[in-house]
Amino acid sequence: MAAIEGDDVRLAIPLAVEAVQNQNVDRLKVFDASGEVVHVIPVSPDDESRMVRKSGVGDGQLQYEQYLGQRPFHGQYRVVAIDQTGTELDSITVEFNCFPEVDG
């Protein structure tokens, strides 16, 4: 999902710690609409202690965020979970439109 913080647009990717451990998820690859890798996000179940400080993240959850740009920002991204051997485990495609704030 796309999250907005001020005028910054971020891609927020929630994961369960148990799934990261059981499937040996090592990283998330983020592809743009043209199929190019635009971001690689390292993943670890050990990140849980740091994630508890993030808003909306509960016990047993991880939430990774990647800065995408400033509003207005529209996009389509495919996020792929990769294990330690380089095998694609799962993927999801997200599409969003983040418009500038309108006064009044």
Beta strands, then each sheet from edge to edge (+ up, - down):
strand 1: 2-5
strand 2: 8-16
strand 3: 25-31
strand 4: 37-42
strand 5: 61-70
strand 6: 73-83
strand 7: 88-98
sheet 1: 1+ 2- 5+
sheet 2: 4+ 3- 6+ 7-
end
